[in-house]
Amino acid sequence: MKIIALLFLSLFMGKGCSKEDHKDLTNTNIVYTANTRGFYQKITIQNHNISISNNRNDEGSGKTTEISDENWKELVMLFNKIDLEKLSTYEGPTQKRFYDGAPNANMIITFKEKEYNSATFDHGNPPIQIEGFVKKVILLAIQE
């Protein structure tokens, strides 16, 4: 009987700890920007909403729409794979932005009142560690 109780308690405690590992995206602010001389895009994600702006001079402009539950779940899953403490150390695989071959891109994530900045990378070719998440953010901007 003690063994059964111990197994049950171990399973219960194991399940409780795993939920703490998941990051809550609801109160997180994500800002992805890509720009060069003739191109500007700012994508902001916060609390099931996505806002897209293509005008660098007007911060208030842009289109805001709600993210579907299916897309939100996928975004949360991809977000949970990111090590925020290492975000600034991830390097992009290419440097086309150095000769205007690609727009400069970066991402700022505000999570639990702390800001995490990525290193600058080529728009459309993010660091491998955040590739899935960045590509989902860009895809959402196109879809919405």
Salt bridges, closest charged atoms under 4 A:
GLU59 OE1 - LYS42 NZ 2.74
GLU74 OE1 - LYS136 NZ 3.04
ASP83 OD2 - LYS86 NZ 3.98
GLU85 OE2 - LYS114 NZ 3.59
ASP100 OD2 - ARG37 NH2 2.11
ASP122 OD1 - ARG97 NH1 2.93
GLU131 OE2 - LYS135 NZ 3.18
